[in-house]
Amino acid sequence: MEFGSYLKELREQSGLTMAEIHLLCGITNSRLNREENGKRTLKADEIKKLAKAYNASTVFLFQMAGLLDNEDLAEYQQCFENLNLLNNEEKQVIQSTINLLVKNKVGIK
């Protein structure tokens, strides 16, 4: 499925009109219409706003829009490969450790 068609499908499934998207995201009806009809006009920050409005994955929309590919995500996917096997407490310990390492590395106080 093409990116624009997918955006239109998401908008229709969410029950939002183009006018409501304009209010939520600041994207004009004409720009959204052009995007939904296959004429690329949206910027990355606008796609991110649409993902939020449609309750969709930002990463997936970026991939569909051609802004990310699997190579871009490979390093991150490897890091999170078994994340689903951890409970929330274990995830919190890992995040705290990462925060500490980064803080020490960049000298954040």
mmCIF file of the C-alpha atoms, coordinates in Angstrom:
data_MODEL
# 
_entry.id   MODEL 
# 
loop_
_atom_site.group_PDB 
_atom_site.id 
_atom_site.type_symbol 
_atom_site.label_atom_id 
_atom_site.label_alt_id 
_atom_site.label_comp_id 
_atom_site.label_asym_id 
_atom_site.label_entity_id 
_atom_site.label_seq_id 
_atom_site.pdbx_PDB_ins_code 
_atom_site.Cartn_x 
_atom_site.Cartn_y 
_atom_site.Cartn_z 
_atom_site.occupancy 
_atom_site.B_iso_or_equiv 
_atom_site.pdbx_formal_charge 
_atom_site.auth_seq_id 
_atom_site.auth_comp_id 
_atom_site.auth_asym_id 
_atom_site.auth_atom_id 
_atom_site.pdbx_PDB_model_num 
ATOM 1   C CA . MET A 1 1   ? 0.000   0.000   0.000  1.00 0.00 ? 1   MET A CA 1 
ATOM 2   C CA . GLU A 1 2   ? 1.223   3.491   -0.815 1.00 0.00 ? 2   GLU A CA 1 
ATOM 3   C CA . PHE A 1 3   ? 1.990   5.889   2.028  1.00 0.00 ? 3   PHE A CA 1 
ATOM 4   C CA . GLY A 1 4   ? -0.706  8.414   1.066  1.00 0.00 ? 4   GLY A CA 1 
ATOM 5   C CA . SER A 1 5   ? -3.400  5.755   0.803  1.00 0.00 ? 5   SER A CA 1 
ATOM 6   C CA . TYR A 1 6   ? -2.368  4.403   4.192  1.00 0.00 ? 6   TYR A CA 1 
ATOM 7   C CA . LEU A 1 7   ? -2.610  7.878   5.749  1.00 0.00 ? 7   LEU A CA 1 
ATOM 8   C CA . LYS A 1 8   ? -6.083  8.301   4.300  1.00 0.00 ? 8   LYS A CA 1 
ATOM 9   C CA . GLU A 1 9   ? -7.109  4.903   5.666  1.00 0.00 ? 9   GLU A CA 1 
ATOM 10  C CA . LEU A 1 10  ? -5.775  5.827   9.126  1.00 0.00 ? 10  LEU A CA 1 
ATOM 11  C CA . ARG A 1 11  ? -7.636  9.138   9.055  1.00 0.00 ? 11  ARG A CA 1 
ATOM 12  C CA . GLU A 1 12  ? -10.882 7.491   8.035  1.00 0.00 ? 12  GLU A CA 1 
ATOM 13  C CA . GLN A 1 13  ? -10.481 4.740   10.662 1.00 0.00 ? 13  GLN A CA 1 
ATOM 14  C CA . SER A 1 14  ? -9.869  7.369   13.316 1.00 0.00 ? 14  SER A CA 1 
ATOM 15  C CA . GLY A 1 15  ? -13.062 9.157   12.281 1.00 0.00 ? 15  GLY A CA 1 
ATOM 16  C CA . LEU A 1 16  ? -11.229 12.460  11.818 1.00 0.00 ? 16  LEU A CA 1 
ATOM 17  C CA . THR A 1 17  ? -11.962 14.927  9.051  1.00 0.00 ? 17  THR A CA 1 
ATOM 18  C CA . MET A 1 18  ? -9.295  16.926  7.254  1.00 0.00 ? 18  MET A CA 1 
ATOM 19  C CA . ALA A 1 19  ? -10.527 19.997  9.104  1.00 0.00 ? 19  ALA A CA 1 
ATOM 20  C CA . GLU A 1 20  ? -10.024 18.235  12.441 1.00 0.00 ? 20  GLU A CA 1 
ATOM 21  C CA . ILE A 1 21  ? -6.525  17.190  11.387 1.00 0.00 ? 21  ILE A CA 1 
ATOM 22  C CA . HIS A 1 22  ? -5.802  20.829  10.587 1.00 0.00 ? 22  HIS A CA 1 
ATOM 23  C CA . LEU A 1 23  ? -6.866  21.802  14.113 1.00 0.00 ? 23  LEU A CA 1 
ATOM 24  C CA . LEU A 1 24  ? -4.886  18.970  15.737 1.00 0.00 ? 24  LEU A CA 1 
ATOM 25  C CA . CYS A 1 25  ? -1.736  19.060  13.616 1.00 0.00 ? 25  CYS A CA 1 
ATOM 26  C CA . GLY A 1 26  ? -1.695  22.366  11.760 1.00 0.00 ? 26  GLY A CA 1 
ATOM 27  C CA . ILE A 1 27  ? -1.633  20.626  8.369  1.00 0.00 ? 27  ILE A CA 1 
ATOM 28  C CA . THR A 1 28  ? -3.898  22.311  5.846  1.00 0.00 ? 28  THR A CA 1 
ATOM 29  C CA . ASN A 1 29  ? -6.613  20.366  4.060  1.00 0.00 ? 29  ASN A CA 1 
ATOM 30  C CA . SER A 1 30  ? -4.932  20.906  0.693  1.00 0.00 ? 30  SER A CA 1 
ATOM 31  C CA . ARG A 1 31  ? -1.529  19.621  1.868  1.00 0.00 ? 31  ARG A CA 1 
ATOM 32  C CA . LEU A 1 32  ? -3.066  16.573  3.537  1.00 0.00 ? 32  LEU A CA 1 
ATOM 33  C CA . ASN A 1 33  ? -5.171  15.928  0.436  1.00 0.00 ? 33  ASN A CA 1 
ATOM 34  C CA . ARG A 1 34  ? -2.072  16.084  -1.786 1.00 0.00 ? 34  ARG A CA 1 
ATOM 35  C CA . GLU A 1 35  ? -0.234  13.707  0.558  1.00 0.00 ? 35  GLU A CA 1 
ATOM 36  C CA . GLU A 1 36  ? -3.128  11.247  0.631  1.00 0.00 ? 36  GLU A CA 1 
ATOM 37  C CA . ASN A 1 37  ? -3.163  11.326  -3.177 1.00 0.00 ? 37  ASN A CA 1 
ATOM 38  C CA . GLY A 1 38  ? 0.503   10.430  -3.516 1.00 0.00 ? 38  GLY A CA 1 
ATOM 39  C CA . LYS A 1 39  ? 2.126   13.827  -3.888 1.00 0.00 ? 39  LYS A CA 1 
ATOM 40  C CA . ARG A 1 40  ? 4.743   14.077  -1.121 1.00 0.00 ? 40  ARG A CA 1 
ATOM 41  C CA . THR A 1 41  ? 4.416   17.347  0.775  1.00 0.00 ? 41  THR A CA 1 
ATOM 42  C CA . LEU A 1 42  ? 4.674   16.507  4.473  1.00 0.00 ? 42  LEU A CA 1 
ATOM 43  C CA . LYS A 1 43  ? 7.753   16.996  6.615  1.00 0.00 ? 43  LYS A CA 1 
ATOM 44  C CA . ALA A 1 44  ? 8.952   14.538  9.267  1.00 0.00 ? 44  ALA A CA 1 
ATOM 45  C CA . ASP A 1 45  ? 7.553   16.620  12.143 1.00 0.00 ? 45  ASP A CA 1 
ATOM 46  C CA . GLU A 1 46  ? 4.139   16.662  10.467 1.00 0.00 ? 46  GLU A CA 1 
ATOM 47  C CA . ILE A 1 47  ? 4.184   12.899  9.977  1.00 0.00 ? 47  ILE A CA 1 
ATOM 48  C CA . LYS A 1 48  ? 5.011   12.568  13.667 1.00 0.00 ? 48  LYS A CA 1 
ATOM 49  C CA . LYS A 1 49  ? 1.966   14.726  14.538 1.00 0.00 ? 49  LYS A CA 1 
ATOM 50  C CA . LEU A 1 50  ? -0.237  12.573  12.310 1.00 0.00 ? 50  LEU A CA 1 
ATOM 51  C CA . ALA A 1 51  ? 1.035   9.416   14.008 1.00 0.00 ? 51  ALA A CA 1 
ATOM 52  C CA . LYS A 1 52  ? -0.013  10.849  17.341 1.00 0.00 ? 52  LYS A CA 1 
ATOM 53  C CA . ALA A 1 53  ? -3.418  11.982  16.025 1.00 0.00 ? 53  ALA A CA 1 
ATOM 54  C CA . TYR A 1 54  ? -4.059  8.555   14.475 1.00 0.00 ? 54  TYR A CA 1 
ATOM 55  C CA . ASN A 1 55  ? -2.583  6.660   17.431 1.00 0.00 ? 55  ASN A CA 1 
ATOM 56  C CA . ALA A 1 56  ? -0.178  4.993   14.991 1.00 0.00 ? 56  ALA A CA 1 
ATOM 57  C CA . SER A 1 57  ? 3.481   4.034   15.159 1.00 0.00 ? 57  SER A CA 1 
ATOM 58  C CA . THR A 1 58  ? 5.731   6.957   14.251 1.00 0.00 ? 58  THR A CA 1 
ATOM 59  C CA . VAL A 1 59  ? 8.508   4.567   13.245 1.00 0.00 ? 59  VAL A CA 1 
ATOM 60  C CA . PHE A 1 60  ? 6.179   2.625   10.947 1.00 0.00 ? 60  PHE A CA 1 
ATOM 61  C CA . LEU A 1 61  ? 4.918   5.825   9.281  1.00 0.00 ? 61  LEU A CA 1 
ATOM 62  C CA . PHE A 1 62  ? 8.501   7.033   8.819  1.00 0.00 ? 62  PHE A CA 1 
ATOM 63  C CA . GLN A 1 63  ? 9.326   3.692   7.186  1.00 0.00 ? 63  GLN A CA 1 
ATOM 64  C CA . MET A 1 64  ? 6.303   3.899   4.884  1.00 0.00 ? 64  MET A CA 1 
ATOM 65  C CA . ALA A 1 65  ? 7.222   7.477   3.950  1.00 0.00 ? 65  ALA A CA 1 
ATOM 66  C CA . GLY A 1 66  ? 10.746  6.354   3.047  1.00 0.00 ? 66  GLY A CA 1 
ATOM 67  C CA . LEU A 1 67  ? 12.371  8.341   5.855  1.00 0.00 ? 67  LEU A CA 1 
ATOM 68  C CA . LEU A 1 68  ? 13.696  5.202   7.589  1.00 0.00 ? 68  LEU A CA 1 
ATOM 69  C CA . ASP A 1 69  ? 14.645  1.788   6.323  1.00 0.00 ? 69  ASP A CA 1 
ATOM 70  C CA . ASN A 1 70  ? 15.534  -1.465  8.040  1.00 0.00 ? 70  ASN A CA 1 
ATOM 71  C CA . GLU A 1 71  ? 19.248  -0.630  7.990  1.00 0.00 ? 71  GLU A CA 1 
ATOM 72  C CA . ASP A 1 72  ? 18.504  2.563   9.932  1.00 0.00 ? 72  ASP A CA 1 
ATOM 73  C CA . LEU A 1 73  ? 16.777  0.528   12.616 1.00 0.00 ? 73  LEU A CA 1 
ATOM 74  C CA . ALA A 1 74  ? 19.002  -2.564  12.755 1.00 0.00 ? 74  ALA A CA 1 
ATOM 75  C CA . GLU A 1 75  ? 21.167  -1.362  15.651 1.00 0.00 ? 75  GLU A CA 1 
ATOM 76  C CA . TYR A 1 76  ? 18.135  -0.422  17.743 1.00 0.00 ? 76  TYR A CA 1 
ATOM 77  C CA . GLN A 1 77  ? 16.278  -3.594  16.929 1.00 0.00 ? 77  GLN A CA 1 
ATOM 78  C CA . GLN A 1 78  ? 19.223  -5.644  18.155 1.00 0.00 ? 78  GLN A CA 1 
ATOM 79  C CA . CYS A 1 79  ? 19.281  -3.710  21.447 1.00 0.00 ? 79  CYS A CA 1 
ATOM 80  C CA . PHE A 1 80  ? 15.608  -4.337  22.077 1.00 0.00 ? 80  PHE A CA 1 
ATOM 81  C CA . GLU A 1 81  ? 15.447  -7.872  20.702 1.00 0.00 ? 81  GLU A CA 1 
ATOM 82  C CA . ASN A 1 82  ? 14.494  -9.523  24.008 1.00 0.00 ? 82  ASN A CA 1 
ATOM 83  C CA . LEU A 1 83  ? 12.968  -6.538  25.751 1.00 0.00 ? 83  LEU A CA 1 
ATOM 84  C CA . ASN A 1 84  ? 9.588   -8.255  25.928 1.00 0.00 ? 84  ASN A CA 1 
ATOM 85  C CA . LEU A 1 85  ? 11.128  -10.893 28.229 1.00 0.00 ? 85  LEU A CA 1 
ATOM 86  C CA . LEU A 1 86  ? 11.854  -8.299  30.931 1.00 0.00 ? 86  LEU A CA 1 
ATOM 87  C CA . ASN A 1 87  ? 9.442   -7.006  33.539 1.00 0.00 ? 87  ASN A CA 1 
ATOM 88  C CA . ASN A 1 88  ? 8.993   -3.293  34.236 1.00 0.00 ? 88  ASN A CA 1 
ATOM 89  C CA . GLU A 1 89  ? 11.388  -3.291  37.183 1.00 0.00 ? 89  GLU A CA 1 
ATOM 90  C CA . GLU A 1 90  ? 14.150  -4.865  35.077 1.00 0.00 ? 90  GLU A CA 1 
ATOM 91  C CA . LYS A 1 91  ? 13.535  -2.345  32.302 1.00 0.00 ? 91  LYS A CA 1 
ATOM 92  C CA . GLN A 1 92  ? 13.780  0.482   34.837 1.00 0.00 ? 92  GLN A CA 1 
ATOM 93  C CA . VAL A 1 93  ? 17.152  -0.840  36.107 1.00 0.00 ? 93  VAL A CA 1 
ATOM 94  C CA . ILE A 1 94  ? 18.493  -0.930  32.555 1.00 0.00 ? 94  ILE A CA 1 
ATOM 95  C CA . GLN A 1 95  ? 17.217  2.575   31.810 1.00 0.00 ? 95  GLN A CA 1 
ATOM 96  C CA . SER A 1 96  ? 18.802  3.898   35.021 1.00 0.00 ? 96  SER A CA 1 
ATOM 97  C CA . THR A 1 97  ? 22.111  2.290   34.056 1.00 0.00 ? 97  THR A CA 1 
ATOM 98  C CA . ILE A 1 98  ? 21.964  3.815   30.577 1.00 0.00 ? 98  ILE A CA 1 
ATOM 99  C CA . ASN A 1 99  ? 21.166  7.225   32.074 1.00 0.00 ? 99  ASN A CA 1 
ATOM 100 C CA . LEU A 1 100 ? 24.139  6.944   34.446 1.00 0.00 ? 100 LEU A CA 1 
ATOM 101 C CA . LEU A 1 101 ? 26.524  5.901   31.672 1.00 0.00 ? 101 LEU A CA 1 
ATOM 102 C CA . VAL A 1 102 ? 25.384  8.720   29.406 1.00 0.00 ? 102 VAL A CA 1 
ATOM 103 C CA . LYS A 1 103 ? 25.579  11.252  32.240 1.00 0.00 ? 103 LYS A CA 1 
ATOM 104 C CA . ASN A 1 104 ? 29.158  10.207  33.000 1.00 0.00 ? 104 ASN A CA 1 
ATOM 105 C CA . LYS A 1 105 ? 30.116  10.195  29.332 1.00 0.00 ? 105 LYS A CA 1 
ATOM 106 C CA . VAL A 1 106 ? 28.896  13.682  28.478 1.00 0.00 ? 106 VAL A CA 1 
ATOM 107 C CA . GLY A 1 107 ? 29.537  15.242  31.891 1.00 0.00 ? 107 GLY A CA 1 
ATOM 108 C CA . ILE A 1 108 ? 25.899  16.075  32.603 1.00 0.00 ? 108 ILE A CA 1 
ATOM 109 C CA . LYS A 1 109 ? 25.362  17.320  36.139 1.00 0.00 ? 109 LYS A CA 1 
# 
